[in-house]
C-alpha cells in the first residue's frame, strides 16, 4: 500500500535547488529504520530527481512510476 508507506515510513517535501532556485525532485527528510523504503536504499537527506532515468517531481509521480514498472524490477 503505497499511501501507507508514504504516510508511515518516510517524511518528504518538494526539493528546491539552492543554486538555481528551481523546483524539481523529492527531498527525503526522514526514513523509518527497517522500512520498505529503507530496504530499497533510500536514506534521510537523499534527493530523488529520477527513477531509472525517468524524472519525478512529486511523490505521486514516483508512486506512479513504481506501480507501472513493478514487474520490471
GIPESUL-V833691 format. One line per field, one symbol per residue. ss: DSSP state (a for helix, b for strand, c for the rest). psi: psi as a letter, one per 40 degrees, with the letter a starting at -180 (. if undefined). burial: b if it has 24 or more other ideal C-beta (glycine too) atoms within 12 Angstrom, else e. A space follows every 10 residues. Layout:
ss: ???
psi: ???
burial: ???
This chain:
ss: caaaaaaacb bbbbbbcccc ccbbbbbbbb bccccaaaac ccccccbbcb bccbbcccaa aaaaaaaaaa aac
psi: hddddddeei hiiihhhdde eiihahhhdi hhheidddde ehiheihhdi hfehhheidd dddddddeed ed.
burial: eeeebbeebb ebeebeeeee eeeebbbbee beeeeebeee ebeeebbbbe beeeebbebe ebbebbeeee eee
